[in-house]
Amino acid sequence: RVRLSPGNGDVVVNGKQLTVYFPTLLLQQTVLSPLATIGREKEFSLSVKVNGGGVHSQAEAVRHGIARALIEWNPEYRPQLRAEGFLTRDPRAKERKKPGR
């Protein structure tokens, strides 16, 4: 769940600052890449709730949520975000248990 509002670039993930929740620079860049793509890193404040999966999967899920929130804010961002692949959901899921196994 992503809440996007005009602000100064603060990102809060599950009640913690971005740098605390995602300690590595690579994960932080992954999360902020949709904002960097449209050139608006410091114009929005974000509040994010995420759960499940691993740290990397959560970072990509937050990226996807931010991209979708930006499109709700301004539909003109869609071509840029689509070209970068930020609107494509990861289709992988756990395989079901087969009978007799």
Summary of the structure (lengths in Angstrom):
residues: 101
radius of gyration: 15.0
end to end distance: 36.7
largest distance: 56.2
contacts: 244
relative contact order: 0.19
helix: 47%
strand: 15%
